[in-house]
Amino acid sequence: MPARRRFTSPLSGDEHTRREFFRRLGRTLTLGAAAVVTGVLGARRRRAAQSQACVNQGVCRGCPSFDGCGLPQALSAKQATRTS
């Protein structure tokens, strides 16, 4: 098996093989994609919580949206039902 040629990175000055370069590139892209997905999901969740409107005129008991509701009144009702 022939010796692998090593290349010097113009940015970092590190020496690495082509395989190592692509492995590092894949890791970096995967980490970046995970960060972007996390940010998008977090922003979507925050936006959904801010745009919620009460569908049951403030009566939380018996509301079909109660389990997923993030409005302050529903959160208080959930906490009250947990402690009692």
Number of C-alpha atoms within 10 A of each C-alpha: 3 4 5 10 9 13 13 11 12 8 6 7 9 10 14 14 14 13 11 12 13 11 12 12 12 12 11 12 12 12 12 12 12 12 11 12 12 12 12 12 11 12 12 12 11 11 11 12 14 11 8 11 13 16 12 13 8 12 13 20 12 8 15 11 14 19 11 10 18 18 17 9 14 21 16 13 15 17 11 10 9 8 6 5
